Amino acid sequence: MAGQPEQRFDLSAAKATASEVARGWGLELGEPFALSYVSYVAPAGDGVLKVAWEGDTESLHEGDALELWNGDGAVRLLRRSGRALLEERAVPGDDLSVLPEDEATAIAVDLALRLWRRVGSPFRPVAPEVHRWLDNAEREGSELVPLARELFADLNPGVEWLVHGDLHHHNILRRGNRFVAIDPKPYLADREYDVPSFLWNPRSNRMENRRQTERRIAAFVAAGLDDFRIRAWTVIRGAYLRPDHADRIRALIEPH
């Protein structure tokens, strides 16, 4: 699930597919990247070969999104075969977490404005998935679920925007003198859907710095997003992605 803390999956089938595809394309696979948890991702020639874990439905249309973006704000897709994607490698590859706070936020906003597109098929609305994720979170005891359901009902989520789905510091890498996004989980949703994952990253961020969080929200609002919808989506997504931040997330929807 997009933005969840690291969880290991059985990538043996994905590795086998990557090896087969690499041979067919005449590429030599390097050692897989250490932080690849839901996909098998390894250097392949001058690019990166990525094969998603077979149970990962969120990244189903990653290749379609990368084709649409065509290198504008995201890594360029070089070749594809089913779920096997050969992508350009972002070099030098350092991510937004190494930058000062305001600079990182400004880059993320600029990047998001390029990625958000008004499109339709083959991309899927996220709303049905959100219902399922909230059901799972409720079974696991997330205390944010009742409020999340209430807000979700009030939002009447849109379906006109293609969103990245997992937009945060560690998925925005330096390519030359610019930054590009990797690892999209593309859906049709409100643009505000993309903001929460940025709010609770980098990995060390526990959302304890309210002033920092408010500055980030303000930056996205200044770019044309709706303040309330950002906060509502943070509660909704937080219910299943960051239940351990419940108090700090709930505070975002309260008067301040």
C-alpha positions as CSV (number, residue, x, y, z in Angstrom):
1,M,0.0,0.0,0.0
2,A,1.4,3.4,-1.0
3,G,3.3,5.1,1.7
4,Q,3.2,2.3,4.3
5,P,6.2,1.6,6.4
6,E,8.5,-1.0,4.8
7,Q,7.1,-4.5,4.5
8,R,8.9,-7.3,2.7
9,F,7.1,-9.3,0.0
10,D,8.1,-12.5,-1.8
11,L,9.7,-11.1,-4.9
12,S,11.0,-14.4,-6.3
13,A,8.5,-14.4,-9.2
14,A,9.3,-10.8,-10.0
15,K,13.0,-11.6,-9.9
16,A,12.5,-14.5,-12.3
17,T,10.5,-12.2,-14.7
18,A,13.2,-9.5,-14.5
19,S,15.9,-12.1,-15.3
20,E,13.9,-13.4,-18.3
21,V,13.1,-10.0,-19.7
22,A,16.7,-8.7,-19.2
23,R,18.0,-11.7,-21.2
24,G,15.5,-11.1,-24.0
25,W,16.5,-7.4,-24.1
26,G,20.2,-8.2,-24.0
27,L,20.7,-6.4,-20.6
28,E,22.8,-7.5,-17.7
29,L,21.1,-7.1,-14.3
30,G,23.0,-5.7,-11.4
31,E,22.3,-6.2,-7.7
32,P,18.8,-5.1,-6.7
33,F,18.4,-1.8,-4.8
34,A,18.3,-2.3,-1.1
35,L,15.1,-0.2,-0.5
36,S,13.0,-2.1,-3.0
37,Y,10.2,-3.7,-1.0
38,V,7.2,-4.2,-3.2
39,S,9.0,-4.5,-6.6
40,Y,12.1,-6.1,-7.8
41,V,14.3,-3.2,-9.0
42,A,17.8,-3.5,-10.3
43,P,20.2,-1.6,-12.6
44,A,20.0,-2.9,-16.1
45,G,22.5,-1.4,-18.6
46,D,22.1,2.4,-18.4
47,G,18.6,2.0,-17.0
48,V,16.7,0.4,-14.2
49,L,14.5,-2.7,-14.6
50,K,11.5,-2.8,-12.4
51,V,9.0,-5.7,-12.0
52,A,6.2,-5.3,-9.5
53,W,5.2,-7.9,-6.9
54,E,2.3,-9.8,-8.5
55,G,0.0,-8.7,-5.6
56,D,0.7,-5.0,-6.1
57,T,-2.4,-3.7,-7.7
58,E,-1.7,0.0,-6.8
59,S,1.1,0.2,-9.4
60,L,-1.0,-1.6,-12.1
61,H,-0.9,1.5,-14.4
62,E,2.6,2.7,-13.5
63,G,3.8,2.1,-17.1
64,D,0.9,4.0,-18.5
65,A,1.5,7.0,-16.3
66,L,5.2,7.0,-17.1
67,E,4.4,6.9,-20.8
68,L,1.9,9.8,-20.4
69,W,4.4,11.9,-18.5
70,N,7.2,11.1,-21.0
71,G,10.0,12.3,-18.8
72,D,8.2,15.6,-17.8
73,G,8.4,15.4,-14.0
74,A,9.0,11.7,-13.8
75,V,11.7,9.2,-14.9
76,R,11.3,8.3,-18.6
77,L,10.0,4.9,-19.5
78,L,12.4,3.3,-22.0
79,R,10.7,0.0,-22.7
80,R,8.0,-2.3,-21.3
81,S,6.8,-5.8,-21.4
82,G,3.7,-6.4,-19.2
83,R,4.6,-5.3,-15.7
84,A,8.3,-5.3,-16.5
85,L,9.4,-1.7,-17.0
86,L,12.8,-0.4,-18.1
87,E,13.2,3.1,-16.8
88,E,15.9,5.7,-17.1
89,R,18.1,5.8,-14.1
90,A,18.1,9.1,-12.1
91,V,21.7,10.2,-11.7
92,P,23.1,11.2,-9.2
93,G,19.9,10.0,-7.5
94,D,19.9,11.8,-4.2
95,D,16.4,12.5,-3.0
96,L,14.6,15.5,-1.5
97,S,15.4,14.6,2.1
98,V,18.9,16.0,1.7
99,L,17.6,19.5,0.9
100,P,16.5,22.3,3.2
101,E,12.9,22.1,4.2
102,D,11.5,25.0,2.1
103,E,13.5,24.1,-1.0
104,A,12.4,20.5,-0.8
105,T,8.7,21.6,-0.5
106,A,9.0,24.1,-3.4
107,I,10.4,21.4,-5.7
108,A,7.7,18.9,-4.7
109,V,5.0,21.4,-5.5
110,D,6.5,22.3,-8.9
111,L,6.9,18.6,-9.7
112,A,3.3,17.8,-8.7
113,L,1.9,20.5,-10.9
114,R,3.6,18.9,-13.9
115,L,2.5,15.4,-13.0
116,W,-1.2,16.1,-12.3
117,R,-3.0,15.7,-15.6
118,R,-6.7,15.6,-16.6
119,V,-7.1,12.2,-18.1
120,G,-9.4,9.2,-18.0
121,S,-8.9,5.6,-19.1
122,P,-7.0,3.3,-18.4
123,F,-6.5,4.9,-15.0
124,R,-8.9,4.0,-12.2
125,P,-10.7,6.1,-9.6
126,V,-9.2,5.6,-6.1
127,A,-12.5,5.9,-4.2
128,P,-13.3,2.2,-4.3
129,E,-9.9,1.3,-3.1
130,V,-10.2,3.8,-0.2
131,H,-13.3,2.1,1.0
132,R,-11.4,-1.2,1.1
133,W,-8.4,0.3,2.8
134,L,-10.5,1.8,5.5
135,D,-12.3,-1.5,6.1
136,N,-8.9,-3.1,6.6
137,A,-7.8,-0.3,8.9
138,E,-10.9,-0.7,10.9
139,R,-10.3,-4.4,11.4
140,E,-6.8,-3.5,12.6
141,G,-8.1,-1.0,15.1
142,S,-7.2,2.3,13.6
143,E,-8.9,5.0,15.7
144,L,-9.0,7.4,12.9
145,V,-11.4,5.4,10.8
146,P,-14.7,6.9,12.0
147,L,-13.6,10.4,11.3
148,A,-12.0,9.3,8.0
149,R,-15.3,7.8,6.8
150,E,-17.2,11.0,7.8
151,L,-14.8,13.2,5.9
152,F,-14.7,10.9,2.9
153,A,-18.5,11.0,2.6
154,D,-18.3,14.8,2.8
155,L,-15.6,15.2,0.1
156,N,-17.4,13.6,-2.8
157,P,-13.9,12.8,-4.3
158,G,-13.2,13.8,-7.8
159,V,-11.9,11.5,-10.6
160,E,-10.6,14.1,-13.1
161,W,-7.0,14.2,-12.1
162,L,-4.3,11.6,-12.5
163,V,-2.2,11.7,-9.3
164,H,1.2,10.1,-8.5
165,G,-0.2,8.3,-5.5
166,D,3.0,8.1,-3.4
167,L,4.5,11.6,-3.7
168,H,7.2,12.1,-1.0
169,H,10.8,13.0,-0.5
170,H,12.2,9.5,-1.1
171,N,10.3,9.1,-4.4
172,I,11.7,12.4,-5.8
173,L,15.3,12.0,-7.1
174,R,17.8,14.3,-8.6
175,R,18.4,13.7,-12.3
176,G,21.1,16.0,-13.5
177,N,20.2,19.5,-12.3
178,R,16.5,18.7,-11.9
179,F,14.4,16.4,-9.8
180,V,12.0,13.6,-11.1
181,A,9.5,11.4,-9.5
182,I,9.7,7.6,-9.3
183,D,7.5,4.8,-8.2
184,P,4.0,6.2,-8.9
185,K,0.8,4.5,-7.7
186,P,-1.4,6.2,-10.3
187,Y,-5.1,6.7,-9.7
188,L,-7.8,9.2,-10.6
189,A,-8.5,11.4,-7.6
190,D,-8.4,14.9,-6.2
191,R,-5.0,16.5,-6.5
192,E,-5.1,16.9,-2.7
193,Y,-4.9,13.1,-2.4
194,D,-1.2,13.4,-3.2
195,V,-0.3,15.8,-0.3
196,P,-0.5,13.6,2.8
197,S,2.4,11.3,1.9
198,F,4.6,14.4,1.5
199,L,3.4,15.7,4.9
200,W,4.5,12.7,6.9
201,N,7.9,12.2,5.2
202,P,10.9,11.9,5.2
203,R,10.9,8.6,7.1
204,S,12.1,10.2,10.3
205,N,9.2,12.7,10.3
206,R,6.6,11.9,13.0
207,M,4.6,15.1,12.2
208,E,5.5,16.5,15.6
209,N,6.5,19.9,14.1
210,R,3.1,21.4,13.5
211,R,4.6,24.6,12.1
212,Q,6.5,22.6,9.5
213,T,3.3,20.7,8.5
214,E,1.3,24.0,8.2
215,R,4.0,25.5,6.0
216,R,3.9,22.5,3.7
217,I,0.1,22.7,3.5
218,A,0.3,26.4,2.8
219,A,2.7,25.8,-0.1
220,F,0.3,23.5,-1.8
221,V,-2.7,25.8,-1.2
222,A,-0.7,28.6,-2.7
223,A,-0.4,26.5,-5.8
224,G,-4.2,26.2,-6.1
225,L,-5.2,23.3,-3.9
226,D,-7.9,23.4,-1.3
227,D,-6.8,23.7,2.3
228,F,-9.7,21.6,3.7
229,R,-9.4,18.8,1.2
230,I,-5.7,18.5,2.0
231,R,-6.5,18.1,5.7
232,A,-9.4,15.8,5.0
233,W,-7.3,13.5,2.8
234,T,-4.6,13.5,5.4
235,V,-7.0,12.1,7.9
236,I,-8.5,9.6,5.4
237,R,-5.1,8.3,4.2
238,G,-3.6,8.5,7.7
239,A,-6.3,6.2,9.0
240,Y,-4.8,3.3,7.0
241,L,-1.3,4.5,6.4
242,R,-0.2,6.3,9.6
243,P,-2.6,5.2,12.4
244,D,0.3,5.7,14.8
245,H,0.2,9.5,14.0
246,A,-3.5,9.7,15.0
247,D,-3.4,12.5,17.4
248,R,-1.2,14.7,15.3
249,I,-3.3,14.0,12.2
250,R,-6.6,14.6,13.9
251,A,-5.3,18.0,15.1
252,L,-5.0,19.1,11.5
253,I,-8.7,19.1,11.0
254,E,-9.4,21.0,14.2
255,P,-9.5,24.8,14.4
256,H,-6.0,26.2,14.7
